Structures are given as C-alpha cells and as structure tokens.
Amino acid sequence: MPGVRVQWRGALLCGDEHPPDDVAARLEPHLRRPPGRALFLEDHGAVDPVAVTRALVRAAQSHGARVMAGTAVSALTVRGGRVVGVHCAAGDVEADIVVVAAGVDAAALCRPLGFDLPVAPSPALLMRFAAPPGLVRTIFVSPELEVREAADGELLVAAAWTGADLRQVGEETLRRIIATFGCREVRLLGVRVGQRPMPADGLPLIGPVPEAEGAYVAVMHSGVTLAPKAGRLIASELVGGVEAGELTGLRLTRHRT
Ligand SMILES: Cc1cc2nc3c(=O)[nH]c(=O)nc-3n(C[C@H](O)[C@H](O)[C@H](O)COP(=O)(O)OP(=O)(O)OC[C@H]3O[C@@H](n4cnc5c(N)ncnc54)[C@H](O)[C@@H]3O)c2cc1C
C-alpha cells in the first residue's frame, strides 16, 4: 500500500528498575534508568493511524472510489425489505451492498433495520509530542508509560481516559516522558479523545446484518492491527462471493441462543 509506513522496531515491555538490563539499555539508549527486567518482542511494529487512514483513502480514490468526506449518512435506504443505498445531505447514494464501518455510530445506523448492534464507546486518549528524532526507538511499554515514535520527531502516546482534564493529562504525560528519557526538548503538541468501538464481548463484529439483505457490518477494536486481514476477508466475501471460514465466530448472530 503506497504511503503506509510500518515501523518494525519491536516492542520493549519493561518491569522493575534495578539492576539495569543491558539489552534494554542498548535498545533504548536514552533511558535514564533502564529497567531490571524487560521483554523485547522483536516482530512487533506500529503505524501512525492518521497517516494510514489518509493513505487508504488516496489508494481507494486511485482505484476509482468517490470520497464524500464530511458527509454524514443519516439512514440506510430500504426498499422492498432490502438495503439499496444510503441517505445523506448530498442526496441518496445507491449501492449493491452497504458496508457499515462507522465505528461507535454503527449501532445507530443498524437500529432502524431492527438490529441492536452490541457495541459501546470506550474513550481513550491519543497524545502527540514533538521530540528529537530517535529519542524513543522501540514501542516502549512500562507501568507508567506507553510511547513510540510515529514519525521523525513526533511521539505518540495512547492511554485510557477516565474523564480527567485533557491539558493536565497531557502535561503529566510530558513530565513522564522527560523523566523516563531524560530529555527536556519534548513538547506537547495535542491531546485528543477518540471513541474506540468496543463490542460487548470484545471480539470483532463482521458480517451481514440479520434480516436486512444488502447491509454488512465491520466494527471492531484493534481495527488498525486487524484491518489488513479483516479487509481482505471482507473483500473476498463481498466481491469474490467466498464465505470466509475465519469470520464464522465473529458474525452478528453469535449472541443469539
Ligand atoms: C486512543 C486510541 C488508541 C487506539 N489504539 C489502537 C491500537 O493500539 N491498535 C489498534 O489496532 N487500534 C487501536 N485503536 C483503533 C480503534 O479502537 C478502532 O478499532 C478503529 O479506529 C476502527 O476503525 P474503523 O475505521 O472501523 O472505525 P473508526 O475509526 O471509528 O471510524 C469510523 C468512521 O465512520 C465515520 N462515521 C460515523 N458515523 C457516520 C455516519 N453516520 N455517516 C458517515 N460517516 C460516519 C466516523 O466519522 C469515522 O470517520 C485506537 C483508537 C483510539 C481512539
């Protein structure tokens, strides 16, 4: 996929502080106090989710997709018991299949079809910091901090959000980065709350909407990690007409007894 940059730098999971672990100190040379115990997961990689989203949109356009950014779908169009498109401010759009991949808002779009999608918002923080390139080299995970370099000179921190003041959380995280990596040239760029779509049992919800022919749902947490595989399987079902065995346990009907 042009424009998608996966950083295969491995994940360093850190435990106690003393005595210092040589491997951790070599992998993260800027650590002020290398952990006493650390586990390095060499084959772990990471992406900048915003950059990947942009690359995916560009790639879809290059294959002929028409992008209508900023146009909310108000409802799915049902004709003769079948979903045949969507209503939006720009007018009606017809479709052979409507894929509802609207994250936490997917439930509201499915409800008028008579299906209650078991998904709830799980708020989390995404914080960005400017930092000298190479300050953090792995996906660094300690009990206090999970941080990685998203692009040269930019760090990303994700954390659960419990309603605390965003500025305060950002500044507290900044202090932790400075204390951990001993670098005063780190600056807070921004803190945003994102709503992770969390299915009731934690597993992806993928498949046709029961009793609503023409509508198909793709909603999950860890959607960035799962996207390449889930995307291929969904395309093979919708375009190739091949039912994917891997998706059997993830269907929308699994909650029915
Ligand atoms: C802080 C944070 C950390 C995360 N960490 C990870 C991680 O470590 N690994 C991982 O894999 N994933 C992670 N995620 C990703 C996340 O949990 C989801 O799995 C992922 O965003 C799902 O992607 P999606 O495109 O399916 O849905 P979303 O990203 O929720 O996108 C849905 C889109 O649909 C649009 N939409 C909604 N309603 C309508 C409507 N009516 N009409 C038109 N458009 C509509 C929305 O505007 C949005 O653009 C994280 C998310 C957050 C916020």
The ligand as an SDF file (V2000), in Angstrom:
LIG
                    3D

 53 58  0  0  0  0  0  0  0  0999 V2000
   -6.6400    6.2990   21.6730 C   0  0  0  0  0  0  0  0  0  0  0  0
   -6.8770    5.1400   20.7490 C   0  0  0  0  0  0  0  0  0  0  0  0
   -5.9780    4.1020   20.7460 C   0  0  0  0  0  0  0  0  0  0  0  0
   -6.1460    3.0360   19.8660 C   0  0  0  0  0  0  0  0  0  0  0  0
   -5.2180    2.0450   19.8720 N   0  0  0  0  0  0  0  0  0  0  0  0
   -5.3040    1.0520   18.9680 C   0  0  0  0  0  0  0  0  0  0  0  0
   -4.2900    0.0460   18.9020 C   0  0  0  0  0  0  0  0  0  0  0  0
   -3.3240    0.0430   19.6730 O   0  0  0  0  0  0  0  0  0  0  0  0
   -4.3950   -0.9010   17.9390 N   0  0  0  0  0  0  0  0  0  0  0  0
   -5.4270   -0.9340   17.0650 C   0  0  0  0  0  0  0  0  0  0  0  0
   -5.4690   -1.8080   16.2130 O   0  0  0  0  0  0  0  0  0  0  0  0
   -6.3990    0.0050   17.1090 N   0  0  0  0  0  0  0  0  0  0  0  0
   -6.3750    0.9900   18.0390 C   0  0  0  0  0  0  0  0  0  0  0  0
   -7.3590    1.9520   18.0770 N   0  0  0  0  0  0  0  0  0  0  0  0
   -8.3860    1.9070   16.9970 C   0  0  0  0  0  0  0  0  0  0  0  0
   -9.8310    1.7000   17.3690 C   0  0  0  0  0  0  0  0  0  0  0  0
  -10.0780    1.0710   18.5730 O   0  0  0  0  0  0  0  0  0  0  0  0
  -10.7010    1.0800   16.2520 C   0  0  0  0  0  0  0  0  0  0  0  0
  -10.5510   -0.3200   16.1740 O   0  0  0  0  0  0  0  0  0  0  0  0
  -10.5070    1.6630   14.8780 C   0  0  0  0  0  0  0  0  0  0  0  0
  -10.4800    3.0560   14.9050 O   0  0  0  0  0  0  0  0  0  0  0  0
  -11.6640    1.1840   13.9990 C   0  0  0  0  0  0  0  0  0  0  0  0
  -11.5450    1.7530   12.7360 O   0  0  0  0  0  0  0  0  0  0  0  0
  -12.8370    1.9900   11.8600 P   0  0  0  0  0  0  0  0  0  0  0  0
  -12.3910    2.6900   10.6370 O   0  0  0  0  0  0  0  0  0  0  0  0
  -13.5720    0.7030   11.7530 O   0  0  0  0  0  0  0  0  0  0  0  0
  -13.7650    2.9360   12.7680 O   0  0  0  0  0  0  0  0  0  0  0  0
  -13.4970    4.4060   13.2460 P   0  0  0  0  0  0  0  0  0  0  0  0
  -12.0490    4.6830   13.3300 O   0  0  0  0  0  0  0  0  0  0  0  0
  -14.3360    4.5960   14.4710 O   0  0  0  0  0  0  0  0  0  0  0  0
  -14.0790    5.2820   12.0660 O   0  0  0  0  0  0  0  0  0  0  0  0
  -15.4520    5.3390   11.7970 C   0  0  0  0  0  0  0  0  0  0  0  0
  -15.6730    6.4500   10.8010 C   0  0  0  0  0  0  0  0  0  0  0  0
  -17.0500    6.4730   10.4380 O   0  0  0  0  0  0  0  0  0  0  0  0
  -17.4850    7.8190   10.4060 C   0  0  0  0  0  0  0  0  0  0  0  0
  -18.9370    7.8660   10.6350 N   0  0  0  0  0  0  0  0  0  0  0  0
  -19.6140    7.5750   11.7790 C   0  0  0  0  0  0  0  0  0  0  0  0
  -20.9350    7.7290   11.5990 N   0  0  0  0  0  0  0  0  0  0  0  0
  -21.1010    8.1310   10.3080 C   0  0  0  0  0  0  0  0  0  0  0  0
  -22.2330    8.4650    9.5270 C   0  0  0  0  0  0  0  0  0  0  0  0
  -23.4820    8.4020   10.0310 N   0  0  0  0  0  0  0  0  0  0  0  0
  -22.0310    8.8570    8.2410 N   0  0  0  0  0  0  0  0  0  0  0  0
  -20.7760    8.9050    7.7310 C   0  0  0  0  0  0  0  0  0  0  0  0
  -19.6620    8.5960    8.4160 N   0  0  0  0  0  0  0  0  0  0  0  0
  -19.8240    8.2120    9.6900 C   0  0  0  0  0  0  0  0  0  0  0  0
  -16.7080    8.4930   11.5110 C   0  0  0  0  0  0  0  0  0  0  0  0
  -16.6610    9.8800   11.3040 O   0  0  0  0  0  0  0  0  0  0  0  0
  -15.3350    7.8430   11.3480 C   0  0  0  0  0  0  0  0  0  0  0  0
  -14.5660    8.5250   10.4030 O   0  0  0  0  0  0  0  0  0  0  0  0
   -7.2500    3.0090   18.9750 C   0  0  0  0  0  0  0  0  0  0  0  0
   -8.1660    4.0520   18.9920 C   0  0  0  0  0  0  0  0  0  0  0  0
   -8.0010    5.1080   19.8790 C   0  0  0  0  0  0  0  0  0  0  0  0
   -9.0140    6.2180   19.8730 C   0  0  0  0  0  0  0  0  0  0  0  0
  1  2  1  0
  2  3  1  0
  2 52  2  0
  3  4  2  0
  4  5  1  0
  4 50  1  0
  5  6  2  0
  6  7  1  0
  6 13  1  0
  7  8  2  0
  7  9  1  0
  9 10  1  0
 10 11  2  0
 10 12  1  0
 12 13  2  0
 13 14  1  0
 14 15  1  0
 14 50  1  0
 15 16  1  0
 16 17  1  0
 16 18  1  0
 18 19  1  0
 18 20  1  0
 20 21  1  0
 20 22  1  0
 22 23  1  0
 23 24  1  0
 24 25  2  0
 24 26  1  0
 24 27  1  0
 27 28  1  0
 28 29  2  0
 28 30  1  0
 28 31  1  0
 31 32  1  0
 32 33  1  0
 33 34  1  0
 33 48  1  0
 34 35  1  0
 35 36  1  0
 35 46  1  0
 36 37  1  0
 36 45  1  0
 37 38  2  0
 38 39  1  0
 39 40  1  0
 39 45  2  0
 40 41  1  0
 40 42  2  0
 42 43  1  0
 43 44  2  0
 44 45  1  0
 46 47  1  0
 46 48  1  0
 48 49  1  0
 50 51  2  0
 51 52  1  0
 52 53  1  0
M  END
$$$$
